[in-house]
């Protein structure tokens, strides 16, 4: 898939070295996007809870994919059964 600026988005499976960048992206989403709907206090609690160890736990049972532009992770998604 290509972005409007012509840059290509690549989807690939998660690799363990991606964990920190993914957690930073998730935390940023809580504090910059979700904060508008759920409030600062709630989003700070979530951001603190969602650390690298939490994410590695999720990745242990889920199929995790990252979406990259060049070497930058711009999105993440996972599929699993609970």
Biopython code that builds the backbone (N, CA, C, O; Angstrom):
import numpy as np
from Bio.PDB.StructureBuilder import StructureBuilder

atoms = [
    (1, "UNK", "N", (0.845, -1.172, 0.000)),
    (1, "UNK", "CA", (0.000, 0.000, 0.000)),
    (1, "UNK", "C", (0.891, 1.235, 0.000)),
    (1, "UNK", "O", (1.944, 1.252, 0.638)),
    (2, "UNK", "N", (0.470, 2.246, -0.705)),
    (2, "UNK", "CA", (1.234, 3.504, -0.742)),
    (2, "UNK", "C", (0.442, 4.612, -0.077)),
    (2, "UNK", "O", (-0.780, 4.688, -0.206)),
    (3, "UNK", "N", (1.155, 5.469, 0.636)),
    (3, "UNK", "CA", (0.563, 6.650, 1.235)),
    (3, "UNK", "C", (0.402, 7.729, 0.173)),
    (3, "UNK", "O", (0.935, 7.606, -0.929)),
    (4, "UNK", "N", (-0.326, 8.775, 0.503)),
    (4, "UNK", "CA", (-0.552, 9.855, -0.463)),
    (4, "UNK", "C", (0.748, 10.530, -0.891)),
    (4, "UNK", "O", (0.807, 11.133, -1.962)),
    (5, "UNK", "N", (1.788, 10.435, -0.065)),
    (5, "UNK", "CA", (3.075, 11.039, -0.418)),
    (5, "UNK", "C", (3.960, 10.082, -1.223)),
    (5, "UNK", "O", (5.115, 10.392, -1.514)),
    (6, "UNK", "N", (3.405, 8.910, -1.582)),
    (6, "UNK", "CA", (4.140, 7.949, -2.401)),
    (6, "UNK", "C", (4.976, 6.953, -1.621)),
    (6, "UNK", "O", (5.514, 6.007, -2.196)),
    (7, "UNK", "N", (5.088, 7.154, -0.326)),
    (7, "UNK", "CA", (5.869, 6.217, 0.494)),
    (7, "UNK", "C", (5.072, 4.929, 0.698)),
    (7, "UNK", "O", (3.849, 4.956, 0.841)),
    (8, "UNK", "N", (5.779, 3.815, 0.708)),
    (8, "UNK", "CA", (5.121, 2.518, 0.798)),
    (8, "UNK", "C", (5.027, 2.034, 2.249)),
    (8, "UNK", "O", (5.969, 2.163, 3.031)),
    (9, "UNK", "N", (3.863, 1.477, 2.582)),
    (9, "UNK", "CA", (3.653, 0.870, 3.888)),
    (9, "UNK", "C", (3.846, -0.636, 3.732)),
    (9, "UNK", "O", (3.232, -1.270, 2.875)),
    (10, "UNK", "N", (4.702, -1.186, 4.569)),
    (10, "UNK", "CA", (4.997, -2.617, 4.547)),
    (10, "UNK", "C", (4.417, -3.248, 5.811)),
    (10, "UNK", "O", (4.617, -2.731, 6.910)),
    (11, "UNK", "N", (3.706, -4.355, 5.662)),
    (11, "UNK", "CA", (3.219, -5.128, 6.810)),
    (11, "UNK", "C", (4.130, -6.336, 6.976)),
    (11, "UNK", "O", (4.501, -7.001, 6.008)),
    (12, "UNK", "N", (4.480, -6.601, 8.233)),
    (12, "UNK", "CA", (5.319, -7.768, 8.513)),
    (12, "UNK", "C", (5.010, -8.269, 9.911)),
    (12, "UNK", "O", (4.390, -7.569, 10.712)),
    (13, "UNK", "N", (5.445, -9.480, 10.193)),
    (13, "UNK", "CA", (5.260, -10.048, 11.525)),
    (13, "UNK", "C", (6.152, -9.328, 12.540)),
    (13, "UNK", "O", (7.249, -8.872, 12.219)),
    (14, "UNK", "N", (5.656, -9.244, 13.746)),
    (14, "UNK", "CA", (6.388, -8.679, 14.881)),
    (14, "UNK", "C", (7.676, -9.450, 15.120)),
    (14, "UNK", "O", (7.728, -10.671, 14.972)),
    (15, "UNK", "N", (8.710, -8.713, 15.491)),
    (15, "UNK", "CA", (9.979, -9.282, 15.941)),
    (15, "UNK", "C", (10.249, -8.708, 17.326)),
    (15, "UNK", "O", (9.868, -7.572, 17.610)),
    (16, "UNK", "N", (10.902, -9.482, 18.187)),
    (16, "UNK", "CA", (11.083, -9.058, 19.575)),
    (16, "UNK", "C", (11.734, -7.683, 19.694)),
    (16, "UNK", "O", (11.416, -6.935, 20.619)),
    (17, "UNK", "N", (12.624, -7.339, 18.793)),
    (17, "UNK", "CA", (13.277, -6.024, 18.867)),
    (17, "UNK", "C", (12.320, -4.870, 18.561)),
    (17, "UNK", "O", (12.688, -3.708, 18.733)),
    (18, "UNK", "N", (11.097, -5.171, 18.109)),
    (18, "UNK", "CA", (10.080, -4.149, 17.840)),
    (18, "UNK", "C", (9.351, -3.698, 19.097)),
    (18, "UNK", "O", (8.687, -2.662, 19.077)),
    (19, "UNK", "N", (9.457, -4.446, 20.189)),
    (19, "UNK", "CA", (8.606, -4.237, 21.366)),
    (19, "UNK", "C", (8.650, -2.808, 21.901)),
    (19, "UNK", "O", (7.601, -2.227, 22.177)),
    (20, "UNK", "N", (9.820, -2.242, 22.050)),
    (20, "UNK", "CA", (9.915, -0.892, 22.621)),
    (20, "UNK", "C", (9.242, 0.144, 21.720)),
    (20, "UNK", "O", (8.522, 1.012, 22.212)),
    (21, "UNK", "N", (9.466, 0.062, 20.419)),
    (21, "UNK", "CA", (8.839, 1.014, 19.492)),
    (21, "UNK", "C", (7.318, 0.856, 19.501)),
    (21, "UNK", "O", (6.591, 1.845, 19.408)),
    (22, "UNK", "N", (6.843, -0.370, 19.612)),
    (22, "UNK", "CA", (5.399, -0.620, 19.650)),
    (22, "UNK", "C", (4.796, -0.031, 20.919)),
    (22, "UNK", "O", (3.758, 0.630, 20.863)),
    (23, "UNK", "N", (5.429, -0.261, 22.051)),
    (23, "UNK", "CA", (4.926, 0.276, 23.313)),
    (23, "UNK", "C", (4.918, 1.802, 23.274)),
    (23, "UNK", "O", (3.970, 2.422, 23.756)),
    (24, "UNK", "N", (5.938, 2.404, 22.718)),
    (24, "UNK", "CA", (5.965, 3.868, 22.590)),
    (24, "UNK", "C", (4.807, 4.360, 21.730)),
    (24, "UNK", "O", (4.200, 5.386, 22.038)),
    (25, "UNK", "N", (4.497, 3.646, 20.664)),
    (25, "UNK", "CA", (3.381, 4.018, 19.791)),
    (25, "UNK", "C", (2.045, 3.885, 20.519)),
    (25, "UNK", "O", (1.189, 4.763, 20.413)),
    (26, "UNK", "N", (1.865, 2.792, 21.254)),
    (26, "UNK", "CA", (0.630, 2.575, 22.005)),
    (26, "UNK", "C", (0.455, 3.655, 23.073)),
    (26, "UNK", "O", (-0.626, 4.227, 23.214)),
    (27, "UNK", "N", (1.510, 3.927, 23.815)),
    (27, "UNK", "CA", (1.434, 4.962, 24.859)),
    (27, "UNK", "C", (1.133, 6.329, 24.252)),
    (27, "UNK", "O", (0.334, 7.095, 24.790)),
    (28, "UNK", "N", (1.766, 6.619, 23.154)),
    (28, "UNK", "CA", (1.536, 7.907, 22.487)),
    (28, "UNK", "C", (0.078, 8.036, 22.063)),
    (28, "UNK", "O", (-0.520, 9.105, 22.185)),
    (29, "UNK", "N", (-0.493, 6.936, 21.564)),
    (29, "UNK", "CA", (-1.897, 6.950, 21.175)),
    (29, "UNK", "C", (-2.800, 7.236, 22.381)),
    (29, "UNK", "O", (-3.738, 8.026, 22.283)),
    (30, "UNK", "N", (-2.514, 6.592, 23.516)),
    (30, "UNK", "CA", (-3.305, 6.860, 24.718)),
    (30, "UNK", "C", (-3.262, 8.341, 25.083)),
    (30, "UNK", "O", (-4.293, 8.957, 25.354)),
    (31, "UNK", "N", (-2.048, 8.903, 25.083)),
    (31, "UNK", "CA", (-1.849, 10.250, 25.608)),
    (31, "UNK", "C", (-2.156, 11.374, 24.622)),
    (31, "UNK", "O", (-2.367, 12.515, 25.034)),
    (32, "UNK", "N", (-2.181, 11.065, 23.324)),
    (32, "UNK", "CA", (-2.450, 12.105, 22.330)),
    (32, "UNK", "C", (-3.809, 11.966, 21.654)),
    (32, "UNK", "O", (-4.383, 12.965, 21.219)),
    (33, "UNK", "N", (-4.327, 10.758, 21.558)),
    (33, "UNK", "CA", (-5.586, 10.537, 20.848)),
    (33, "UNK", "C", (-6.709, 10.160, 21.814)),
    (33, "UNK", "O", (-7.709, 10.870, 21.914)),
    (34, "UNK", "N", (-6.545, 9.047, 22.521)),
    (34, "UNK", "CA", (-7.603, 8.554, 23.400)),
    (34, "UNK", "C", (-7.901, 9.495, 24.554)),
    (34, "UNK", "O", (-9.004, 9.476, 25.101)),
    (35, "UNK", "N", (-6.935, 10.315, 24.930)),
    (35, "UNK", "CA", (-7.116, 11.262, 26.021)),
    (35, "UNK", "C", (-8.301, 12.197, 25.745)),
    (35, "UNK", "O", (-8.939, 12.674, 26.683)),
    (36, "UNK", "N", (-8.591, 12.456, 24.500)),
    (36, "UNK", "CA", (-9.689, 13.358, 24.140)),
    (36, "UNK", "C", (-11.045, 12.780, 24.526)),
    (36, "UNK", "O", (-11.982, 13.526, 24.810)),
    (37, "UNK", "N", (-11.151, 11.450, 24.536)),
    (37, "UNK", "CA", (-12.423, 10.804, 24.860)),
    (37, "UNK", "C", (-12.490, 10.263, 26.285)),
    (37, "UNK", "O", (-13.574, 10.176, 26.863)),
    (38, "UNK", "N", (-11.354, 9.903, 26.851)),
    (38, "UNK", "CA", (-11.362, 9.209, 28.139)),
    (38, "UNK", "C", (-10.702, 9.969, 29.278)),
    (38, "UNK", "O", (-10.741, 9.515, 30.422)),
    (39, "UNK", "N", (-10.101, 11.106, 28.993)),
    (39, "UNK", "CA", (-9.509, 11.926, 30.040)),
    (39, "UNK", "C", (-8.059, 11.578, 30.336)),
    (39, "UNK", "O", (-7.605, 10.453, 30.126)),
    (40, "UNK", "N", (-7.360, 12.574, 30.826)),
    (40, "UNK", "CA", (-5.924, 12.447, 31.059)),
    (40, "UNK", "C", (-5.590, 11.434, 32.152)),
    (40, "UNK", "O", (-4.665, 10.637, 31.996)),
    (41, "UNK", "N", (-6.328, 11.458, 33.245)),
    (41, "UNK", "CA", (-6.034, 10.561, 34.365)),
    (41, "UNK", "C", (-6.119, 9.098, 33.936)),
    (41, "UNK", "O", (-5.207, 8.321, 34.218)),
    (42, "UNK", "N", (-7.184, 8.718, 33.270)),
    (42, "UNK", "CA", (-7.372, 7.329, 32.835)),
    (42, "UNK", "C", (-6.303, 6.914, 31.835)),
    (42, "UNK", "O", (-5.807, 5.788, 31.890)),
    (43, "UNK", "N", (-5.949, 7.798, 30.934)),
    (43, "UNK", "CA", (-4.965, 7.446, 29.910)),
    (43, "UNK", "C", (-3.552, 7.355, 30.482)),
    (43, "UNK", "O", (-2.744, 6.562, 29.998)),
    (44, "UNK", "N", (-3.246, 8.147, 31.494)),
    (44, "UNK", "CA", (-1.938, 8.026, 32.147)),
    (44, "UNK", "C", (-1.816, 6.676, 32.856)),
    (44, "UNK", "O", (-0.748, 6.064, 32.843)),
    (45, "UNK", "N", (-2.897, 6.215, 33.470)),
    (45, "UNK", "CA", (-2.895, 4.903, 34.129)),
    (45, "UNK", "C", (-2.650, 3.814, 33.093)),
    (45, "UNK", "O", (-1.824, 2.927, 33.310)),
    (46, "UNK", "N", (-3.357, 3.872, 31.978)),
    (46, "UNK", "CA", (-3.162, 2.872, 30.920)),
    (46, "UNK", "C", (-1.740, 2.916, 30.371)),
    (46, "UNK", "O", (-1.119, 1.873, 30.167)),
    (47, "UNK", "N", (-1.231, 4.106, 30.135)),
    (47, "UNK", "CA", (0.117, 4.243, 29.584)),
    (47, "UNK", "C", (1.161, 3.637, 30.524)),
    (47, "UNK", "O", (2.119, 3.010, 30.071)),
    (48, "UNK", "N", (0.977, 3.823, 31.818)),
    (48, "UNK", "CA", (1.909, 3.242, 32.782)),
    (48, "UNK", "C", (1.838, 1.718, 32.792)),
    (48, "UNK", "O", (2.862, 1.049, 32.935)),
    (49, "UNK", "N", (0.647, 1.175, 32.643)),
    (49, "UNK", "CA", (0.450, -0.279, 32.669)),
    (49, "UNK", "C", (0.985, -0.962, 31.412)),
    (49, "UNK", "O", (1.455, -2.098, 31.479)),
    (50, "UNK", "N", (0.919, -0.296, 30.294)),
    (50, "UNK", "CA", (1.317, -0.882, 29.014)),
    (50, "UNK", "C", (2.811, -0.670, 28.772)),
    (50, "UNK", "O", (3.218, 0.262, 28.078)),
    (51, "UNK", "N", (3.608, -1.548, 29.355)),
    (51, "UNK", "CA", (5.053, -1.467, 29.208)),
    (51, "UNK", "C", (5.555, -2.604, 28.314)),
    (51, "UNK", "O", (4.760, -3.387, 27.794)),
    (52, "UNK", "N", (6.850, -2.689, 28.143)),
    (52, "UNK", "CA", (7.442, -3.700, 27.248)),
    (52, "UNK", "C", (7.123, -5.112, 27.738)),
    (52, "UNK", "O", (6.830, -5.988, 26.925)),
    (53, "UNK", "N", (7.174, -5.348, 29.034)),
    (53, "UNK", "CA", (6.852, -6.682, 29.542)),
    (53, "UNK", "C", (5.405, -7.053, 29.257)),
    (53, "UNK", "O", (5.124, -8.193, 28.887)),
    (54, "UNK", "N", (4.484, -6.111, 29.421)),
    (54, "UNK", "CA", (3.079, -6.347, 29.081)),
    (54, "UNK", "C", (2.970, -6.743, 27.615)),
    (54, "UNK", "O", (2.301, -7.720, 27.279)),
    (55, "UNK", "N", (3.630, -5.983, 26.741)),
    (55, "UNK", "CA", (3.496, -6.262, 25.319)),
    (55, "UNK", "C", (4.092, -7.611, 24.946)),
    (55, "UNK", "O", (3.517, -8.343, 24.141)),
    (56, "UNK", "N", (5.222, -7.940, 25.516)),
    (56, "UNK", "CA", (5.830, -9.244, 25.220)),
    (56, "UNK", "C", (4.915, -10.376, 25.677)),
    (56, "UNK", "O", (4.885, -11.438, 25.055)),
    (57, "UNK", "N", (4.174, -10.159, 26.754)),
    (57, "UNK", "CA", (3.184, -11.143, 27.188)),
    (57, "UNK", "C", (2.082, -11.319, 26.164)),
    (57, "UNK", "O", (1.670, -12.444, 25.882)),
    (58, "UNK", "N", (1.598, -10.213, 25.601)),
    (58, "UNK", "CA", (0.586, -10.282, 24.542)),
    (58, "UNK", "C", (1.152, -11.009, 23.330)),
    (58, "UNK", "O", (0.493, -11.879, 22.760)),
    (59, "UNK", "N", (2.352, -10.659, 22.941)),
    (59, "UNK", "CA", (2.973, -11.249, 21.749)),
    (59, "UNK", "C", (3.222, -12.745, 21.910)),
    (59, "UNK", "O", (3.370, -13.459, 20.919)),
    (60, "UNK", "N", (3.269, -13.219, 23.145)),
    (60, "UNK", "CA", (3.501, -14.642, 23.381)),
    (60, "UNK", "C", (2.297, -15.494, 22.975)),
    (60, "UNK", "O", (2.455, -16.677, 22.673)),
    (61, "UNK", "N", (1.099, -14.909, 22.963)),
    (61, "UNK", "CA", (-0.089, -15.687, 22.594)),
    (61, "UNK", "C", (-0.842, -15.142, 21.382)),
    (61, "UNK", "O", (-1.798, -15.770, 20.925)),
    (62, "UNK", "N", (-0.444, -14.016, 20.864)),
    (62, "UNK", "CA", (-1.154, -13.400, 19.737)),
    (62, "UNK", "C", (-0.271, -13.393, 18.492)),
    (62, "UNK", "O", (0.956, -13.449, 18.578)),
    (63, "UNK", "N", (-0.914, -13.325, 17.356)),
    (63, "UNK", "CA", (-0.209, -13.090, 16.098)),
    (63, "UNK", "C", (-0.146, -11.577, 15.923)),
    (63, "UNK", "O", (-1.168, -10.931, 15.690)),
    (64, "UNK", "N", (1.048, -11.020, 16.035)),
    (64, "UNK", "CA", (1.225, -9.570, 16.013)),
    (64, "UNK", "C", (1.895, -9.162, 14.703)),
    (64, "UNK", "O", (2.850, -9.790, 14.246)),
    (65, "UNK", "N", (1.368, -8.097, 14.119)),
    (65, "UNK", "CA", (1.904, -7.561, 12.867)),
    (65, "UNK", "C", (2.205, -6.084, 13.056)),
    (65, "UNK", "O", (1.485, -5.376, 13.759)),
    (66, "UNK", "N", (3.270, -5.630, 12.423)),
    (66, "UNK", "CA", (3.602, -4.214, 12.434)),
    (66, "UNK", "C", (3.499, -3.667, 11.017)),
    (66, "UNK", "O", (3.648, -4.394, 10.035)),
    (67, "UNK", "N", (3.243, -2.387, 10.942)),
    (67, "UNK", "CA", (3.132, -1.692, 9.666)),
    (67, "UNK", "C", (4.192, -0.603, 9.669)),
    (67, "UNK", "O", (4.224, 0.244, 10.561)),
    (68, "UNK", "N", (5.053, -0.631, 8.669)),
    (68, "UNK", "CA", (6.235, 0.230, 8.656)),
    (68, "UNK", "C", (6.301, 1.076, 7.391)),
    (68, "UNK", "O", (5.855, 0.667, 6.319)),
    (69, "UNK", "N", (6.865, 2.254, 7.548)),
    (69, "UNK", "CA", (7.297, 3.080, 6.430)),
    (69, "UNK", "C", (8.797, 3.195, 6.605)),
    (69, "UNK", "O", (9.293, 3.765, 7.577)),
    (70, "UNK", "N", (9.505, 2.637, 5.636)),
    (70, "UNK", "CA", (10.949, 2.488, 5.747)),
    (70, "UNK", "C", (11.233, 1.692, 7.024)),
    (70, "UNK", "O", (10.737, 0.571, 7.140)),
    (71, "UNK", "N", (11.986, 2.197, 7.967)),
    (71, "UNK", "CA", (12.281, 1.444, 9.187)),
    (71, "UNK", "C", (11.444, 1.885, 10.382)),
    (71, "UNK", "O", (11.677, 1.415, 11.496)),
    (72, "UNK", "N", (10.478, 2.773, 10.176)),
    (72, "UNK", "CA", (9.675, 3.296, 11.279)),
    (72, "UNK", "C", (8.353, 2.545, 11.393)),
    (72, "UNK", "O", (7.618, 2.422, 10.413)),
    (73, "UNK", "N", (8.053, 2.042, 12.589)),
    (73, "UNK", "CA", (6.774, 1.392, 12.843)),
    (73, "UNK", "C", (5.726, 2.477, 13.020)),
    (73, "UNK", "O", (5.840, 3.332, 13.898)),
    (74, "UNK", "N", (4.698, 2.431, 12.172)),
    (74, "UNK", "CA", (3.638, 3.444, 12.235)),
    (74, "UNK", "C", (2.307, 2.855, 12.692)),
    (74, "UNK", "O", (1.347, 3.592, 12.918)),
    (75, "UNK", "N", (2.246, 1.532, 12.830)),
    (75, "UNK", "CA", (1.017, 0.890, 13.282)),
    (75, "UNK", "C", (1.296, -0.528, 13.745)),
    (75, "UNK", "O", (2.323, -1.123, 13.416)),
    (76, "UNK", "N", (0.360, -1.052, 14.514)),
    (76, "UNK", "CA", (0.491, -2.421, 15.027)),
    (76, "UNK", "C", (-0.904, -3.004, 15.174)),
    (76, "UNK", "O", (-1.861, -2.280, 15.451)),
    (77, "UNK", "N", (-1.016, -4.288, 14.992)),
    (77, "UNK", "CA", (-2.273, -4.986, 15.192)),
    (77, "UNK", "C", (-1.999, -6.412, 15.608)),
    (77, "UNK", "O", (-0.937, -6.963, 15.320)),
    (78, "UNK", "N", (-2.965, -7.007, 16.288)),
    (78, "UNK", "CA", (-2.776, -8.397, 16.695)),
    (78, "UNK", "C", (-4.080, -9.160, 16.534)),
    (78, "UNK", "O", (-5.172, -8.592, 16.577)),
    (79, "UNK", "N", (-3.933, -10.452, 16.349)),
    (79, "UNK", "CA", (-5.066, -11.360, 16.205)),
    (79, "UNK", "C", (-4.819, -12.537, 17.143)),
    (79, "UNK", "O", (-3.746, -13.140, 17.133)),
    (80, "UNK", "N", (-5.833, -12.856, 17.958)),
    (80, "UNK", "CA", (-5.698, -14.010, 18.839)),
    (80, "UNK", "C", (-7.085, -14.471, 19.256)),
    (80, "UNK", "O", (-8.077, -13.763, 19.084)),
    (81, "UNK", "N", (-7.124, -15.661, 19.802)),
    (81, "UNK", "CA", (-8.374, -16.130, 20.410)),
    (81, "UNK", "C", (-8.160, -16.119, 21.915)),
    (81, "UNK", "O", (-7.064, -16.405, 22.397)),
    (82, "UNK", "N", (-9.189, -15.796, 22.639)),
    (82, "UNK", "CA", (-9.083, -15.700, 24.086)),
    (82, "UNK", "C", (-9.811, -16.848, 24.727)),
    (82, "UNK", "O", (-9.841, -16.953, 25.954)),
]
sb = StructureBuilder()
sb.init_structure("model")
sb.init_model(0)
sb.init_chain("A")
sb.init_seg("    ")
for serial, (resi, resn, name, xyz) in enumerate(atoms, 1):
    if name == "N":
        sb.init_residue(resn, " ", resi, " ")
    sb.init_atom(name, np.array(xyz, "f"), 0.0, 1.0, " ", f" {name:<3s}", serial, name[0])
structure = sb.get_structure()
